[in-house]
Amino acid sequence: MEVTAYFSKPLKIKVKKLLKLPGGAGEEKTRLSSDTVQGSLLDQAIKRPKNFTKVINPITVGVNKDGKAYIMDGNHRLGFAYRHDLKYLKAVVKYYDGGEEADGPFSPKKLK
């Protein structure tokens, strides 16, 4: 897969919209649980959830040539945001193999 387009800065995207996306390798099955190692570590490390988007790297959303989007990196950060009622997360959006041309909820036109 080749990155054919991306936004130059992370976008602010609603957590509820991001939760609808599958993980790149099935991580959506455990993202909402704080019982996973990653979820538990986030809960321990982040004492003030309101500062979360300032101190944590943006998640990565990948969009394939069919316009289907996936959480490529950051499923547990997304779960943390949901568990702590955060409304938005910063996300880097990358398009693969012409995904920027496909119509879908994460098309460049719909995210601007």
N, C-alpha and C positions, 0 to 999 in steps of 0.2 A: 504494500500500500504506500502511496505517495501523498504527502500533504500538498494539496493544490491551492489552498486558500486558508486564511485565518484572520481573526480580528487582531489588530496590533496591541490592543489593551484588553484586560479582562472585562467581561460584561457582568452587570448586576442582574441576576436571574432569580425569579421566585423559586423558593425551595419546593413548593407544591408542584411546579412544572418539572423541576429536576427529578423529583421522586417518581415520576411516571416513566423515566428512562431505565432500561436494563443496564446492568454492569457489563463491561466489556468481556468478562469471563464468569458471569453468574453471581457476582458479589452482591447483587440486590437482595439475595436470600438472607444475608446476615447484616446488611447495613443499618437496620433500625435497632439492633440489639447492642446494649452496652456490655453484654456478656462475652463478646469476642475480645481477644487481646487488644486489637486496635481500638475498639470502642471504649474499653475500660481505660486504656492509656490516655485517650483523649479526655475522658471525664476526669481523670486524675490531674492531668497537666493543665487543663484550661479551667481556672478557678472562676473567671468572670466571662460567662458566655457572651455578654454584650460586646466584648472586645475581640471575639473570635475572628471576625472577618478582617480585623486589622493585623492580627498576629499570625494567622495561618495562611499558607499558600492557597491560591485559587484552585478549584478542582478543574479537571480537564474533560471536556465533552468532545467526542469525535462524531462526525457525521459522514456516513458512507455514501457511495455514489447513488444509492436509491433514496437518499434523504433521511434514512433511519439514524437516529442519534443514540449514543451510548455514553455512560459515564466511564471514561477510560481510566481516570485516576481521581480518587477522592470519595469513594462510596461511603467510607466510615466517617469522613468529615461531613458529608451530606446527612448521614444518620444522626450525628451529633447536633447539627443545626436543627433538624426536625425535633429531636428529643428536647431541645431547649427553646423551642418556639421561635427560632429566628425566621424571619420572613424572606430574606434574600441571601444569596451567596455569590461570591465572585467566581466566574468561570472563564477559562480560556476555551474558546471554541475553535476547533480545527476541522477542516474539510478534507476528505480523502478521495482521491481518484475522481474529482469533479463533483463531489457532494454539494458544493456551493450552487450548482445549477439545478439541483432537484428541489421540488416544492415539498415542504414539510414544516413542522412547527419550529424547527431550528434553522430554516433557510435564512441567509443573510438579510433578506428583505423584512422578515418577520421579527428579527432580533434588533434591528436598528431603532 
